[in-house]
Amino acid sequence: MLEKLLKKNFPELRLFTDRRYSELTSFGVGSAPVPLLAEPETPGQLCELLKFLHRKNVPVFILGAGTNVVGSDTPFDGVVIRASGSYFAHISVNDNCINCGAYTKLPMLCTAAAKAGLTGLAPLSGIPGSVGGAIRMNAGANGAEISDFVKSVRGFRADGSEWQAYGKDIEWLYRGNSIPHDVFITDIIFELQPGDRETEEKAIAEEREKRRLREPSGHSAGCAFRNVSPNEPAGKLIDLCGLRGLRIGDLEVSSKHANYLVNTGRATEKDYIDMVRILRRAVSEKYGFYLTNEIVPVNPATNTAIENDTPTPVINVLYGGNSSEREISLQSGSCIAKSLRNAGFKVNLTDIRECAVTQEMRESDVVYPVLHGGFGEDGRLQNELEKAELRFVGSGSVASALVMDKLASKRLLDAIQLPTAPWASVTKTNRDFPSRLHFPVMVKAPCEGSTVGIVKVNSIEEWNDALDEVFKFADELLVEEFISGVEISIPIINATVLDAVEIVSPGGFYDWDAKYVYAKGQTEYFCPPKNLTPEVVKVAQDYALKFYHAARCRDILRVDFIVTADGTPYMLEGNNLPGNTEHSLVPMAAKHAGISLEKMTSTMVYAAMKRSGKPESGGGTGVEKLSFNAAMIMAARWLFRFSLLMCAYLLLKAAFASGIDNPVSWPLLTGGIFLIICETVFIWFKYLEKK
């Protein structure tokens, strides 16, 4: 019926029935024939065909060169469209731009560009398939991606409406992009750089030869899975699981490259599903990654069957917030989301602006806060997640509050006797410079990060102006003596200490400019540190780990130090949700240790999944025992002082009652006077605290 309708409405349209997947795809997998294949020859014909099928609610599968497609064992209930006419394979050159149709073979495009004296595409020249498919998958090789050269893309939506976008406006992902799934790409314009023709043609020939030697022969669809990271390519993971050469029916894991599945005869869709199930299950069990298919199935149920076998955890990454560090959080959250997607997790990225548990959080397996400063880092959000009994990455509410609060951290450091700069606090009602400190000092808002709310004060003349500036962020401020030395930062991931990163700031102070702007010059980072001995770094690492455990942190912490000339590491502060941008210190140290961001983030997700979601015993992390609740201490002090005064009163009363001449009265009188003297000592201590 559908065939007759199409012939009636599109008499010039090329229609084919009962074509086989062995003819249409390089993989040749799928035992059922293709009931109806349509091959429009012009954009106008394609547009009208899409409109017609959309009105009739007929499913459509868009087929390019068929190099990464797996067929079906059941007939596709719709129309397979392949725009293989001459228009869709055209190539034209205009100055530094090259225009081509979506059905143009990518190797042919690379050759045509080289002949025109345009360079850049050589790294991609060994990739088979059409340009449209390469755009859809954001094909890449040898450190280059096709998106690097895209100027614009045109096509049609499923309803026949026109669609176009500039390359710069498309979000390009690893083996994907933001182009809507229902877009049928028809035309692409690439912008390339002029260069030497012979050099480019030689590079193309070398790349094709390398690929020929590297890739297995036979019927395949190219790489079966996306690589997790440069450290964890899919083929290596499959190989390390001992599955190289595995065979199911006529489908085999290539013995030459384990990320290639080779059809040695008449492999079926069922063979493919069973094979991919085994590979994904093995890699997820051993390495915690969920391999993402690169091969596109004709049958939508294929991926569902594979996914249901090894369900992928859903992670809700929270970023943004409303603190002064919002923009950095947006960058960090995007990097985290990208790494988790590369690791195969399903990720929902949420720009959260208020401290509340949402339905999206409740429906996720793990919540992953990447919020710098404000309610996302000071324990308030963590407290809400704990009350909702949700699993989340990072420290609990009490530990988060302590680490975020520089004053509370200082008290903990003093309690566990770790070296830290001499410090005091000032308030809006007590602005006097602490007499026991010496200039220069650093004045810090206790609960800000990314060096927000920090001012260096060199003299008493600068004191009040500095306070006015920093009091904008808090009512009580930390004042600590400035310590000169080598600045290092030590990351801790799942209680494992990474190597330190030495920070050399152009202005001598690792402030906002040194971190993100570089107006004063480029900040230098050295991992491992170049100006410290391994022995000194080891001491700092030990201190960092002690603080991590004493504060009852978990999953991730970054601890900052200044190491003085005598080799003493003075701890400055901790950061329980450190940055994860391209310039951030934790990913830098992890990379040095051979840990990809994908591995780092996924291990923290699994650590969170092991937890119950409920607050730890005692209603928190237990850190409150070390953080010295001020109200309880004050109450205990007054109770003790009252007890001493009562004892003094009773002793003096007994002494006078027994008479001054009585020898027994003198010890009583002496004891009473001593206790009164103790009260004057308490008053003196209180005076010193205020100073």
LUMGUBA-327294 format. One line per 3 residues: number of its first residue (from 1); their letters; for each residue x, y, z of C-alpha. Coordinates in steps of 0.1 Angstrom, whole numbers, plus 5000, padded with zeros to 4 digits. Example, Ala and Ser with C-alpha at 12.3 -4.5 7.8 and 13.67 -1.06 7.14 Angstrom:
BEGIN
1 = as = 5123/4955/5078 | 5137/4989/5071
This chain:
BEGIN
1 = mle = 5000/5000/5000 | 5027/5025/5010 | 5048/5016/4979
4 = kll = 5018/5023/4957 | 5011/5056/4974 | 5047/5067/4969
7 = kkn = 5048/5057/4932 | 5015/5076/4927 | 5027/5108/4944
10 = fpe = 5063/5106/4934 | 5065/5090/4900 | 5101/5100/4894
13 = lrl = 5113/5088/4928 | 5136/5058/4928 | 5121/5031/4949
16 = ftd = 5135/4996/4957 | 5120/4967/4975 | 5137/4937/4992
19 = rry = 5172/4952/4992 | 5194/4934/5017 | 5216/4949/5044
22 = sel = 5246/4931/5029 | 5242/4954/4999 | 5234/4986/5018
25 = tsf = 5259/4985/5047 | 5296/4976/5052 | 5287/4955/5082
28 = gvg = 5261/4933/5064 | 5244/4923/5097 | 5207/4917/5097
31 = sap = 5188/4888/5082 | 5156/4907/5071 | 5153/4925/5037
34 = vpl = 5147/4962/5035 | 5110/4964/5024 | 5112/4999/5010
37 = lae = 5142/5020/5000 | 5137/5055/4986 | 5165/5074/4969
40 = pet = 5156/5111/4962 | 5179/5128/4938 | 5174/5165/4946
43 = pgq = 5168/5185/4978 | 5133/5195/4965 | 5123/5159/4960
46 = lce = 5137/5150/4994 | 5118/5178/5010 | 5084/5168/4995
49 = llk = 5090/5131/5004 | 5097/5140/5040 | 5065/5162/5042
52 = flh = 5044/5134/5027 | 5058/5107/5051 | 5054/5130/5081
55 = rkn = 5017/5136/5072 | 5012/5099/5069 | 5030/5093/5102
58 = vpv = 5054/5068/5085 | 5087/5060/5103 | 5118/5070/5085
61 = fil = 5154/5057/5088 | 5181/5080/5072 | 5209/5059/5056
64 = gag = 5241/5074/5044 | 5269/5053/5031 | 5260/5026/5056
67 = tnv = 5295/5023/5072 | 5283/5023/5108 | 5249/5007/5106
70 = vgs = 5236/4974/5119 | 5205/4960/5101 | 5176/4942/5115
73 = dtp = 5162/4906/5117 | 5127/4920/5113 | 5115/4941/5083
76 = fdg = 5117/4979/5091 | 5082/4992/5093 | 5087/5024/5074
79 = vvi = 5109/5038/5047 | 5147/5038/5045 | 5159/5070/5027
82 = ras = 5193/5072/5011 | 5200/5105/4992 | 5226/5090/4969
85 = gsy = 5219/5110/4938 | 5246/5131/4921 | 5235/5164/4938
88 = fah = 5242/5149/4972 | 5277/5138/4962 | 5288/5171/4947
91 = isv = 5320/5189/4956 | 5328/5226/4948 | 5356/5249/4959
94 = ndn = 5354/5286/4965 | 5385/5303/4979 | 5393/5286/5012
97 = cin = 5359/5270/5015 | 5348/5237/5001 | 5311/5228/4996
100 = cga = 5299/5193/4994 | 5268/5171/4996 | 5261/5148/5025
103 = ytk = 5266/5116/5005 | 5301/5126/4994 | 5326/5100/5007
106 = lpm = 5349/5116/5033 | 5381/5102/5017 | 5370/5118/4984
109 = lct = 5365/5151/5001 | 5399/5150/5017 | 5415/5143/4983
112 = aaa = 5396/5171/4965 | 5406/5196/4993 | 5442/5186/4989
115 = kag = 5441/5190/4951 | 5427/5225/4956 | 5456/5234/4979
118 = ltg = 5435/5233/5011 | 5449/5216/5041 | 5437/5202/5075
121 = lap = 5416/5172/5066 | 5445/5147/5062 | 5441/5132/5097
124 = lsg = 5405/5123/5088 | 5412/5109/5053 | 5412/5072/5064
127 = ipg = 5377/5073/5078 | 5353/5056/5055 | 5317/5067/5050
130 = svg = 5298/5098/5039 | 5304/5133/5050 | 5269/5136/5064
133 = gai = 5275/5106/5086 | 5308/5120/5097 | 5291/5153/5107
136 = rmn = 5264/5134/5125 | 5290/5115/5145 | 5315/5143/5147
139 = aga = 5341/5118/5133 | 5376/5122/5145 | 5411/5107/5143
142 = nga = 5446/5116/5152 | 5436/5144/5175 | 5414/5161/5148
145 = eis = 5376/5162/5145 | 5355/5171/5115 | 5339/5198/5136
148 = dfv = 5372/5217/5136 | 5365/5227/5100 | 5327/5231/5097
151 = ksv = 5315/5265/5086 | 5278/5257/5081 | 5254/5228/5078
154 = rgf = 5221/5226/5060 | 5193/5200/5058 | 5156/5193/5064
157 = rad = 5137/5183/5096 | 5115/5152/5096 | 5085/5174/5087
160 = gse = 5103/5187/5056 | 5110/5221/5070 | 5144/5236/5062
163 = wqa = 5172/5236/5089 | 5206/5252/5089 | 5232/5263/5114
166 = ygk = 5267/5278/5115 | 5294/5255/5128 | 5302/5278/5157
169 = die = 5266/5277/5169 | 5265/5239/5171 | 5276/5223/5203
172 = wly = 5302/5197/5193 | 5306/5167/5215 | 5329/5137/5215
175 = rgn = 5313/5116/5187 | 5281/5137/5187 | 5267/5172/5186
178 = sip = 5235/5192/5192 | 5221/5188/5156 | 5185/5176/5161
181 = hdv = 5182/5138/5156 | 5155/5142/5130 | 5176/5165/5107
184 = fit = 5185/5150/5073 | 5218/5167/5065 | 5221/5177/5028
187 = dii = 5249/5202/5024 | 5281/5211/5044 | 5306/5240/5039
190 = fel = 5341/5235/5053 | 5366/5263/5059 | 5402/5252/5055
193 = qpg = 5436/5268/5054 | 5457/5271/5022 | 5488/5250/5021
196 = dre = 5511/5229/5000 | 5493/5204/4979 | 5521/5178/4977
199 = tee = 5526/5178/5015 | 5488/5173/5021 | 5485/5145/4995
202 = kai = 5515/5128/5011 | 5499/5131/5046 | 5467/5116/5032
205 = aee = 5485/5086/5016 | 5504/5079/5049 | 5472/5081/5069
208 = rek = 5453/5057/5047 | 5482/5032/5048 | 5484/5034/5086
211 = rrl = 5447/5027/5088 | 5449/4999/5064 | 5476/4982/5085
214 = rep = 5458/4990/5118 | 5423/4980/5109 | 5410/4944/5104
217 = sgh = 5398/4933/5070 | 5364/4919/5064 | 5329/4932/5069
220 = sag = 5327/4956/5098 | 5310/4988/5108 | 5342/5005/5120
223 = caf = 5347/5010/5157 | 5319/4994/5177 | 5322/5017/5207
226 = rnv = 5333/5052/5215 | 5366/5054/5234 | 5361/5064/5271
229 = spn = 5392/5085/5271 | 5427/5085/5256 | 5438/5064/5286
232 = epa = 5409/5040/5283 | 5402/5032/5246 | 5374/5008/5241
235 = gkl = 5395/4982/5223 | 5420/4981/5251 | 5393/4977/5278
238 = idl = 5377/4948/5258 | 5411/4932/5253 | 5419/4934/5290
241 = cgl = 5386/4917/5297 | 5400/4887/5277 | 5374/4890/5250
244 = rgl = 5396/4895/5219 | 5386/4868/5194 | 5352/4861/5210
247 = rig = 5328/4846/5185 | 5290/4844/5185 | 5275/4829/5154
250 = dle = 5292/4845/5124 | 5301/4876/5144 | 5336/4879/5159
253 = vss = 5356/4904/5180 | 5385/4911/5157 | 5418/4895/5168
256 = kha = 5436/4925/5152 | 5417/4953/5170 | 5392/4944/5198
259 = nyl = 5370/4974/5191 | 5360/4960/5157 | 5332/4934/5152
262 = vnt = 5337/4914/5120 | 5309/4897/5102 | 5325/4865/5089
265 = gra = 5294/4852/5071 | 5257/4859/5077 | 5257/4874/5112
268 = tek = 5223/4884/5125 | 5210/4913/5146 | 5206/4888/5174
271 = dyi = 5243/4879/5172 | 5251/4916/5174 | 5229/4922/5204
274 = dmv = 5243/4891/5223 | 5278/4902/5215 | 5274/4938/5226
277 = ril = 5257/4927/5258 | 5286/4905/5267 | 5312/4932/5260
280 = rra = 5294/4960/5278 | 5287/4938/5308 | 5323/4927/5311
283 = vse = 5338/4962/5308 | 5313/4977/5333 | 5319/4949/5358
286 = kyg = 5357/4952/5356 | 5363/4989/5350 | 5331/5007/5358
289 = fyl = 5326/5021/5323 | 5295/5017/5302 | 5306/5014/5266
292 = tne = 5286/5036/5242 | 5277/5022/5208 | 5290/5039/5178
295 = ivp = 5271/5016/5154 | 5236/5029/5146 | 5208/5003/5146
298 = vnp = 5180/5004/5121 | 5157/4988/5147 | 5151/5012/5176
301 = atn = 5145/4982/5199 | 5181/4971/5195 | 5197/4997/5218
304 = tai = 5169/4992/5243 | 5176/4955/5245 | 5213/4962/5250
307 = end = 5207/4989/5276 | 5183/4968/5296 | 5209/4941/5299
310 = tpt = 5233/4964/5317 | 5213/4995/5329 | 5233/5027/5329
313 = pvi = 5232/5047/5362 | 5215/5082/5359 | 5236/5110/5373
316 = nvl = 5222/5145/5381 | 5251/5169/5378 | 5243/5202/5396
319 = ygg = 5261/5234/5386 | 5257/5271/5385 | 5243/5282/5419
322 = nss = 5240/5318/5430 | 5274/5325/5446 | 5302/5347/5433
325 = ere = 5318/5316/5418 | 5288/5308/5395 | 5307/5312/5362
328 = isl = 5335/5289/5373 | 5309/5263/5385 | 5292/5264/5351
331 = qsg = 5326/5255/5335 | 5334/5228/5361 | 5299/5213/5358
334 = sci = 5301/5211/5320 | 5335/5193/5322 | 5322/5168/5348
337 = aks = 5291/5161/5327 | 5312/5155/5296 | 5335/5131/5314
340 = lrn = 5306/5111/5329 | 5290/5109/5295 | 5322/5097/5280
343 = agf = 5323/5070/5307 | 5288/5059/5296 | 5266/5073/5323
346 = kvn = 5233/5090/5316 | 5237/5126/5327 | 5212/5153/5335
349 = ltd = 5229/5186/5339 | 5209/5211/5361 | 5216/5247/5366
352 = ire = 5204/5250/5403 | 5197/5284/5417 | 5181/5275/5451
355 = cav = 5189/5252/5479 | 5161/5226/5474 | 5157/5189/5464
358 = tqe = 5141/5186/5430 | 5122/5157/5414 | 5151/5153/5390
361 = mre = 5174/5147/5419 | 5150/5121/5434 | 5148/5102/5401
364 = sdv = 5186/5100/5397 | 5209/5072/5411 | 5235/5097/5422
367 = vyp = 5235/5135/5426 | 5268/5151/5417 | 5271/5187/5431
370 = vlh = 5297/5208/5412 | 5288/5241/5430 | 5315/5264/5442
373 = ggf = 5307/5286/5472 | 5273/5294/5486 | 5247/5268/5496
376 = ged = 5262/5242/5473 | 5295/5240/5491 | 5288/5251/5527
379 = grl = 5268/5220/5536 | 5232/5234/5532 | 5225/5215/5500
382 = qne = 5242/5184/5514 | 5219/5187/5544 | 5188/5187/5522
385 = lek = 5201/5157/5503 | 5208/5138/5535 | 5173/5146/5548
388 = ael = 5159/5132/5515 | 5182/5102/5519 | 5197/5107/5484
391 = rfv = 5232/5095/5474 | 5255/5123/5464 | 5292/5128/5455
394 = gsg = 5313/5147/5480 | 5315/5153/5517 | 5285/5153/5540
397 = sva = 5268/5184/5553 | 5289/5188/5585 | 5322/5182/5569
400 = sal = 5313/5205/5540 | 5304/5233/5564 | 5336/5229/5583
403 = vmd = 5359/5228/5553 | 5341/5257/5537 | 5345/5278/5568
406 = kla = 5381/5290/5571 | 5377/5299/5607 | 5363/5264/5616
409 = skr = 5391/5249/5596 | 5417/5269/5615 | 5403/5257/5648
412 = lld = 5405/5221/5636 | 5441/5225/5624 | 5450/5238/5659
415 = aiq = 5432/5209/5675 | 5450/5183/5655 | 5483/5203/5657
418 = lpt = 5490/5208/5620 | 5511/5238/5611 | 5491/5268/5599
421 = apw = 5497/5305/5598 | 5491/5325/5630 | 5456/5337/5629
424 = asv = 5428/5357/5646 | 5393/5369/5637 | 5377/5403/5636
427 = tkt = 5341/5414/5635 | 5323/5446/5625 | 5321/5455/5661
430 = nrd = 5357/5446/5669 | 5378/5459/5640 | 5411/5463/5660
433 = fps = 5441/5448/5644 | 5450/5416/5665 | 5480/5426/5685
436 = rlh = 5497/5391/5684 | 5498/5392/5646 | 5524/5410/5624
439 = fpv = 5521/5426/5590 | 5517/5417/5562 | 5485/5397/5568
442 = mvk = 5457/5382/5546 | 5422/5392/5554 | 5397/5365/5542
445 = apc = 5360/5361/5541 | 5357/5327/5558 | 5331/5311/5534
448 = egs = 5342/5323/5499 | 5363/5304/5474 | 5383/5310/5442
451 = tvg = 5402/5338/5461 | 5370/5359/5463 | 5369/5381/5494
454 = ivk = 5407/5380/5501 | 5429/5410/5505 | 5465/5413/5514
457 = vns = 5472/5441/5540 | 5508/5454/5543 | 5504/5481/5570
460 = iee = 5480/5495/5595 | 5473/5524/5571 | 5457/5498/5547
463 = wnd = 5438/5480/5575 | 5404/5498/5576 | 5400/5500/5538
466 = ald = 5408/5463/5535 | 5382/5455/5562 | 5356/5476/5544
469 = evf = 5362/5457/5512 | 5360/5422/5527 | 5332/5429/5552
472 = kfa = 5310/5430/5520 | 5312/5392/5521 | 5309/5383/5558
475 = del = 5304/5398/5593 | 5334/5379/5608 | 5367/5377/5590
478 = lve = 5398/5356/5592 | 5431/5374/5596 | 5462/5353/5592
481 = efi = 5499/5363/5588 | 5511/5362/5553 | 5536/5335/5548
484 = sgv = 5561/5336/5520 | 5572/5305/5502 | 5563/5279/5476
487 = eis = 5526/5275/5470 | 5513/5240/5464 | 5480/5223/5462
490 = ipi = 5474/5186/5471 | 5443/5168/5458 | 5428/5137/5475
493 = ina = 5405/5114/5456 | 5387/5086/5476 | 5413/5089/5504
496 = tvl = 5442/5085/5479 | 5466/5114/5479 | 5478/5126/5445
499 = dav = 5510/5144/5437 | 5512/5181/5446 | 5509/5209/5421
502 = eiv = 5532/5238/5425 | 5517/5272/5415 | 5539/5300/5403
505 = spg = 5517/5331/5400 | 5530/5361/5379 | 5519/5385/5406
508 = gfy = 5531/5364/5435 | 5496/5357/5447 | 5473/5331/5433
511 = dwd = 5442/5354/5430 | 5413/5354/5405 | 5435/5369/5378
514 = aky = 5462/5342/5383 | 5435/5315/5381 | 5413/5326/5353
517 = vya = 5422/5359/5336 | 5460/5361/5332 | 5460/5399/5328
520 = kgq = 5493/5399/5347 | 5508/5370/5328 | 5504/5333/5326
523 = tey = 5504/5313/5358 | 5528/5283/5357 | 5519/5249/5372
526 = fcp = 5544/5221/5379 | 5534/5186/5388 | 5554/5173/5406
529 = pkn = 5567/5206/5422 | 5601/5217/5408 | 5612/5238/5438
532 = ltp = 5605/5213/5466 | 5622/5180/5475 | 5601/5148/5474
535 = evv = 5606/5146/5512 | 5590/5180/5518 | 5561/5172/5495
538 = kva = 5556/5139/5513 | 5552/5157/5546 | 5526/5180/5531
541 = qdy = 5508/5150/5516 | 5507/5134/5551 | 5493/5166/5566
544 = alk = 5466/5168/5538 | 5455/5133/5545 | 5453/5139/5582
547 = fyh = 5431/5169/5576 | 5409/5149/5552 | 5402/5122/5578
550 = aar = 5400/5145/5608 | 5373/5166/5590 | 5356/5134/5579
553 = crd = 5357/5143/5543 | 5350/5118/5515 | 5354/5114/5478
556 = ilr = 5373/5146/5470 | 5393/5173/5487 | 5420/5198/5477
559 = vdf = 5443/5211/5504 | 5464/5243/5498 | 5498/5249/5515
562 = ivt = 5526/5275/5516 | 5560/5258/5521 | 5585/5281/5538
565 = adg = 5622/5282/5532 | 5629/5258/5561 | 5607/5232/5544
568 = tpy = 5576/5235/5567 | 5543/5231/5549 | 5518/5256/5564
571 = mle = 5482/5246/5556 | 5460/5274/5543 | 5427/5258/5537
574 = gnn = 5408/5229/5522 | 5383/5229/5493 | 5357/5202/5494
577 = lpg = 5343/5209/5459 | 5374/5221/5439 | 5372/5233/5404
580 = nte = 5372/5210/5374 | 5378/5234/5345 | 5406/5229/5319
583 = hsl = 5429/5249/5342 | 5419/5233/5375 | 5444/5217/5398
586 = vpm = 5427/5184/5406 | 5424/5172/5370 | 5460/5183/5364
589 = aak = 5473/5161/5393 | 5451/5132/5382 | 5464/5134/5347
592 = hag = 5499/5133/5360 | 5490/5102/5379 | 5476/5086/5348
595 = isl = 5440/5090/5359 | 5416/5103/5333 | 5388/5127/5343
598 = ekm = 5364/5099/5333 | 5380/5075/5357 | 5382/5100/5385
601 = tst = 5346/5111/5383 | 5332/5076/5378 | 5351/5062/5409
604 = mvy = 5335/5090/5430 | 5301/5081/5416 | 5306/5045/5426
607 = aam = 5317/5056/5460 | 5285/5075/5464 | 5264/5046/5451
610 = krs = 5278/5024/5479 | 5265/5047/5506 | 5230/5044/5519
613 = gkp = 5221/5080/5514 | 5213/5085/5550 | 5233/5108/5572
616 = esg = 5262/5092/5590 | 5257/5079/5625 | 5255/5107/5650
619 = ggt = 5235/5130/5627 | 5265/5141/5607 | 5301/5133/5599
622 = gve = 5312/5135/5636 | 5333/5166/5628 | 5312/5187/5651
625 = kls = 5331/5172/5680 | 5363/5188/5667 | 5348/5221/5655
628 = fna = 5342/5234/5690 | 5306/5247/5692 | 5311/5282/5706
631 = ami = 5278/5282/5726 | 5285/5249/5744 | 5320/5261/5752
634 = maa = 5307/5294/5766 | 5281/5276/5787 | 5307/5252/5801
637 = rwl = 5330/5281/5810 | 5303/5299/5829 | 5292/5268/5847
640 = frf = 5328/5261/5858 | 5333/5297/5869 | 5301/5296/5889
643 = sll = 5312/5264/5906 | 5345/5280/5915 | 5329/5310/5930
646 = mca = 5304/5288/5950 | 5333/5268/5964 | 5352/5300/5973
649 = yll = 5321/5313/5991 | 5317/5281/6011 | 5353/5279/6020
652 = lka = 5355/5316/6032 | 5322/5312/6051 | 5335/5281/6069
655 = afa = 5368/5299/6077 | 5351/5329/6093 | 5326/5307/6111
658 = sgi = 5354/5287/6128 | 5372/5319/6138 | 5404/5335/6126
661 = dnp = 5423/5322/6156 | 5414/5286/6149 | 5443/5268/6130
664 = vsw = 5417/5250/6108 | 5404/5282/6094 | 5437/5292/6076
667 = pll = 5436/5264/6050 | 5399/5272/6043 | 5407/5309/6040
670 = tgg = 5437/5302/6017 | 5416/5279/5994 | 5388/5305/5991
673 = ifl = 5412/5333/5982 | 5430/5311/5956 | 5397/5304/5939
676 = iic = 5388/5341/5937 | 5423/5347/5921 | 5413/5320/5895
679 = etv = 5383/5341/5886 | 5406/5371/5878 | 5427/5347/5856
682 = fiw = 5395/5339/5836 | 5388/5376/5831 | 5424/5380/5819
685 = fky = 5420/5351/5794 | 5388/5367/5781 | 5406/5400/5775
688 = lek = 5434/5382/5756 | 5408/5365/5733 | 5393/5398/5724
691 = k = 5427/5411/5715
